[in-house]
């Protein structure tokens, strides 16, 4: 039991190190390999199917979309390499079954903006970027009062996502999931996994999405924790609202990866929303 715990901890630390390199030095230049096989879409897909769906339309700006059984969904936007793999993730839109929307925007692979369904947002500006640390500032806007506050940012990229998620949970009382790539030894039994995508596409299109969400947990989680201990109780609600897309997309990703399909997204979604257009300048 102890050996397995140590193995999982070392694997998690390795993954975070890979995130730091892949997202900060050479976005998605490293690829995973996997023994998960399969390929082609299933015949039982409907506009209400739950799962993680990789877009087979390489001309679409929507790279990947996911939906759980409750109808909550997320859409990942970005650009692709000539070979079909992800070049860069630019934004993520989250849409609940009730119609509420929130979003996360990236620049050069790093999260720079998150907005909750009430319009509260956080804008992160980086002054120093390295493989080990990010420094800068973060501005949070409270949609209920129209007020903004700015905080110093000092993110240690060597901290594991699990440690950051635990710190966020202890401060906010809310659970922040840490996404994991599906394997036969993962949370779901092997019999429950349904992965209709070949291993090369899995490496090029699914693994980068998991990596970018995990990087969001590390970066945005530390920013959120620093803000949360520095503000009055009334502002804490705005911070939770602004960071809500992080909680939502991390939880959804964990739910939907028991089924992964490579299909035209319009086979499983009635319509695809446009990429997020934020209403403030992020320059």
C-alpha positions as CSV (number, residue, x, y, z in Angstrom):
1,X,0.0,0.0,0.0
2,X,2.8,2.4,0.9
3,X,4.7,1.5,-2.3
4,X,1.6,2.3,-4.4
5,X,1.1,5.6,-2.6
6,X,4.7,6.6,-3.2
7,X,4.4,5.6,-6.9
8,X,1.2,7.7,-7.4
9,X,2.8,10.7,-5.7
10,X,5.9,10.5,-7.8
11,X,3.8,10.0,-10.9
12,X,1.8,13.1,-10.0
13,X,4.9,15.1,-9.4
14,X,6.2,14.0,-12.8
15,X,3.0,15.0,-14.5
16,X,3.1,18.5,-13.0
17,X,6.8,18.9,-14.1
18,X,5.7,17.8,-17.6
19,X,2.9,20.4,-17.5
20,X,5.3,23.1,-16.6
21,X,7.6,22.2,-19.5
22,X,4.9,21.5,-22.1
23,X,2.9,24.6,-21.4
24,X,5.6,27.1,-20.6
25,X,8.5,26.1,-22.7
26,X,7.2,24.2,-25.7
27,X,3.4,23.9,-25.7
28,X,2.4,20.3,-26.4
29,X,5.8,19.4,-27.8
30,X,5.8,16.3,-25.6
31,X,3.4,13.5,-26.3
32,X,2.0,10.8,-24.2
33,X,1.8,7.2,-25.4
34,X,-1.0,4.9,-24.4
35,X,-2.2,1.4,-24.9
36,X,-5.8,2.5,-25.2
37,X,-7.0,1.4,-28.6
38,X,-10.2,1.8,-30.7
39,X,-11.2,4.2,-33.3
40,X,-14.2,5.6,-35.1
41,X,-17.4,6.9,-33.6
42,X,-20.2,4.7,-32.2
43,X,-23.6,4.0,-33.7
44,X,-25.5,4.8,-30.5
45,X,-24.5,8.4,-30.2
46,X,-27.4,10.9,-29.8
47,X,-27.6,14.7,-29.1
48,X,-27.9,13.8,-25.4
49,X,-25.0,11.4,-25.2
50,X,-22.5,11.8,-22.3
51,X,-18.8,11.5,-22.8
52,X,-15.7,13.3,-24.0
53,X,-15.9,14.0,-27.8
54,X,-12.9,14.8,-29.9
55,X,-13.8,16.8,-33.0
56,X,-13.0,14.9,-36.2
57,X,-13.6,18.1,-38.2
58,X,-10.0,19.5,-38.2
59,X,-11.2,22.9,-39.7
60,X,-13.4,23.7,-36.6
61,X,-12.1,25.9,-33.8
62,X,-13.8,23.6,-31.3
63,X,-11.2,20.9,-30.6
64,X,-12.9,18.8,-27.9
65,X,-16.2,18.9,-26.0
66,X,-17.5,17.0,-23.1
67,X,-21.0,16.5,-21.5
68,X,-22.1,14.6,-18.4
69,X,-25.3,12.7,-17.9
70,X,-26.9,15.8,-16.2
71,X,-26.4,17.8,-19.4
72,X,-23.6,20.1,-18.2
73,X,-21.0,20.6,-21.0
74,X,-17.7,22.3,-21.8
75,X,-16.1,23.2,-25.1
76,X,-12.4,23.6,-25.7
77,X,-11.2,26.0,-28.5
78,X,-7.8,26.4,-30.1
79,X,-5.6,25.6,-33.1
80,X,-4.2,22.4,-34.6
81,X,-1.0,21.3,-36.1
82,X,-1.0,20.1,-39.7
83,X,-1.0,16.6,-38.4
84,X,-4.2,17.2,-36.5
85,X,-2.8,17.5,-33.0
86,X,-3.4,20.4,-30.7
87,X,-1.1,23.4,-31.3
88,X,-2.5,25.6,-28.6
89,X,-5.6,25.7,-26.4
90,X,-7.0,29.3,-26.4
91,X,-10.2,29.1,-24.3
92,X,-12.7,26.9,-22.6
93,X,-16.5,27.6,-22.4
94,X,-18.6,25.9,-19.7
95,X,-22.3,25.6,-20.1
96,X,-24.5,24.1,-17.4
97,X,-27.8,22.2,-18.1
98,X,-29.6,25.3,-16.8
99,X,-28.0,27.6,-19.4
100,X,-25.4,29.4,-17.2
101,X,-22.1,30.0,-18.9
102,X,-18.6,30.7,-17.7
103,X,-15.2,30.7,-19.4
104,X,-11.4,30.5,-19.1
105,X,-9.1,32.2,-21.6
106,X,-5.4,31.3,-22.2
107,X,-2.4,33.2,-23.6
108,X,0.7,31.2,-24.7
109,X,-0.8,28.2,-22.9
110,X,-1.2,30.0,-19.6
111,X,-4.6,30.9,-18.0
112,X,-5.1,34.6,-18.0
113,X,-8.8,35.2,-17.5
114,X,-11.7,33.4,-15.9
115,X,-15.3,34.6,-15.7
116,X,-18.2,33.2,-13.7
117,X,-21.8,33.1,-14.8
118,X,-22.6,36.3,-12.9
119,X,-19.9,38.4,-14.7
120,X,-17.4,38.3,-11.9
121,X,-13.9,37.7,-13.3
122,X,-10.3,37.4,-12.5
123,X,-7.6,38.7,-14.9
124,X,-4.0,37.4,-14.4
125,X,-1.0,39.4,-15.7
126,X,2.4,37.7,-15.7
127,X,5.6,39.6,-15.2
128,X,8.0,36.7,-14.8
129,X,7.6,33.3,-16.5
130,X,9.9,30.3,-15.9
131,X,9.6,26.5,-15.8
132,X,9.4,26.8,-12.0
133,X,7.6,30.0,-11.1
134,X,5.1,32.6,-12.3
135,X,4.9,36.1,-10.8
136,X,2.7,39.0,-11.7
137,X,-0.7,40.4,-10.5
138,X,-4.3,39.3,-10.5
139,X,-7.3,41.6,-10.6
140,X,-10.7,40.3,-9.4
141,X,-13.9,42.1,-10.4
142,X,-17.0,41.7,-8.3
143,X,-20.1,41.9,-10.5
144,X,-22.4,42.5,-7.6
145,X,-20.7,45.7,-6.5
146,X,-18.8,46.8,-9.6
147,X,-15.6,47.0,-7.5
148,X,-12.1,45.5,-8.3
149,X,-9.1,44.5,-6.2
150,X,-5.6,43.7,-7.4
151,X,-3.3,41.1,-5.7
152,X,0.3,40.1,-6.2
153,X,0.8,36.7,-7.9
154,X,3.5,34.3,-7.0
155,X,2.9,30.7,-8.3
156,X,5.2,27.8,-7.5
157,X,4.9,25.4,-10.4
158,X,6.6,22.7,-8.5
159,X,3.6,22.3,-6.2
160,X,1.5,19.4,-7.2
161,X,-2.1,19.9,-8.3
162,X,-3.3,17.6,-5.5
163,X,-1.6,19.8,-2.9
164,X,-3.1,22.9,-4.5
165,X,-6.6,21.3,-4.6
166,X,-6.3,20.3,-1.0
167,X,-5.4,23.9,0.0
168,X,-8.3,25.3,-2.0
169,X,-10.7,22.9,-0.4
170,X,-9.5,23.7,3.1
171,X,-9.9,27.5,2.5
172,X,-13.2,27.5,0.5
173,X,-14.9,24.3,1.6
174,X,-15.4,23.4,-2.1
175,X,-13.8,20.4,-3.8
176,X,-11.5,21.0,-6.7
177,X,-11.0,17.9,-8.8
178,X,-7.6,17.0,-10.2
179,X,-8.1,15.4,-13.7
180,X,-6.4,12.2,-14.6
181,X,-5.9,10.4,-17.9
182,X,-8.1,7.3,-18.0
183,X,-6.4,4.0,-17.6
184,X,-7.5,0.5,-16.6
185,X,-6.3,1.2,-13.1
186,X,-8.1,4.6,-12.9
187,X,-11.2,5.6,-11.0
188,X,-13.6,3.7,-13.3
189,X,-13.4,-0.1,-13.8
190,X,-11.8,-1.2,-17.0
191,X,-15.2,-2.6,-18.2
192,X,-16.7,0.9,-17.9
193,X,-14.1,2.6,-20.1
194,X,-15.2,3.1,-23.6
195,X,-12.5,4.8,-25.7
196,X,-13.1,4.8,-29.4
197,X,-10.0,6.7,-30.5
198,X,-6.6,5.3,-31.5
199,X,-3.6,5.8,-29.3
200,X,-1.9,8.4,-31.5
201,X,-5.0,10.7,-31.5
202,X,-5.4,10.1,-27.8
203,X,-1.9,11.4,-27.2
204,X,-2.3,14.4,-29.5
205,X,-5.8,15.5,-28.6
206,X,-6.9,14.1,-25.2
207,X,-3.7,14.3,-23.1
208,X,-3.2,18.0,-23.8
209,X,-6.6,18.9,-22.5
210,X,-6.0,17.0,-19.3
211,X,-2.6,18.8,-19.0
212,X,-4.0,22.3,-19.5
213,X,-6.8,21.7,-16.9
214,X,-4.2,20.4,-14.5
215,X,-2.1,23.5,-15.1
216,X,-5.1,25.6,-14.4
217,X,-5.5,23.8,-11.1
218,X,-1.9,24.6,-10.2
219,X,-1.8,28.2,-11.3
220,X,-5.4,29.4,-10.7
221,X,-5.7,27.4,-7.5
222,X,-2.7,29.1,-6.0
223,X,-3.9,32.5,-7.1
224,X,-7.3,31.8,-5.7
225,X,-5.9,30.7,-2.4
226,X,-3.8,33.8,-2.0
227,X,-6.8,36.0,-2.8
228,X,-9.1,34.2,-0.5
229,X,-7.0,34.8,2.7
230,X,-6.5,38.4,1.9
231,X,-10.1,39.7,1.4
232,X,-13.1,40.4,3.5
233,X,-15.9,37.9,3.6
234,X,-18.1,39.9,1.2
235,X,-15.5,39.6,-1.5
236,X,-15.0,35.8,-1.1
237,X,-18.3,35.2,-2.9
238,X,-17.0,37.2,-5.9
239,X,-13.7,35.2,-5.9
240,X,-15.7,31.9,-5.9
241,X,-17.9,33.1,-8.7
242,X,-14.9,34.2,-10.8
243,X,-13.1,30.9,-10.4
244,X,-16.2,28.8,-10.8
245,X,-15.3,27.7,-14.3
246,X,-12.2,26.0,-13.0
247,X,-14.2,24.0,-10.5
248,X,-16.8,23.1,-13.2
249,X,-14.4,22.1,-16.0
250,X,-12.2,20.0,-13.7
251,X,-15.2,18.2,-12.3
252,X,-16.7,17.6,-15.7
253,X,-13.5,16.3,-17.2
254,X,-13.3,13.7,-14.5
255,X,-16.9,12.6,-15.2
256,X,-16.8,12.4,-19.0
257,X,-13.5,10.6,-19.6
258,X,-15.1,7.1,-19.1
259,X,-16.2,7.4,-22.7
260,X,-14.1,9.1,-25.4
261,X,-15.2,9.3,-29.0
262,X,-13.6,10.7,-32.2
263,X,-16.6,12.1,-34.1
264,X,-18.0,15.2,-35.8
265,X,-19.2,17.2,-32.8
266,X,-22.5,18.1,-34.5
267,X,-23.3,14.4,-34.3
268,X,-23.7,14.8,-30.5
269,X,-24.4,18.5,-30.0
270,X,-27.3,20.4,-31.6
271,X,-25.2,23.5,-31.9
272,X,-21.6,24.5,-31.1
273,X,-21.2,27.8,-29.2
274,X,-18.7,30.4,-30.5
275,X,-15.4,30.8,-28.8
276,X,-15.5,33.1,-25.8
277,X,-15.4,36.8,-26.5
278,X,-14.5,38.7,-23.3
279,X,-15.9,42.1,-22.7
280,X,-12.7,43.7,-21.4
281,X,-9.3,44.2,-22.9
282,X,-6.8,41.5,-21.6
283,X,-3.8,43.3,-23.0
